Amino acid sequence: MITKSKQAWEVGQAVNVGFLKDLTVVAKVATPRDFAPDAYVLANKTATQLYKFVPHNGIEKVSLLEARELIADAKAHADRVAAKAIAQASEASRTIAALNEAIFA
């Protein structure tokens, strides 16, 4: 995720990358396990060209199919992370309930 920038790298915001101006952020794509910064899917002003931008690694044109795959992978990863967090919270809740029952019974 880009945090030290004067540009807003949120979905729907217009950003500039090098000489490419007014690109719209279509999606943020988490890239776990590859130790690279998160990727961004960008579209030009007329939405006729899509780009994949990885900070410090550059920008490249991508097809609609490649962009959809990037976004689907990011959604699947987010779903896995959310499921893991819910499971951990549920387990913590059961543990706290058991402790409360033992203490206040």
Buried (B, 14 or more C-beta within 10 A) or exposed (E): EBEEEEEEBEEEEEBEBEEBEEBBBBBBBBBEEEEEBBBBBBBBEEEEBBBBBBBEEEBEEBEEEBBBEBBEBBEEBEEEEEEEEEEEEEEEEEEEEEEEEEEEE
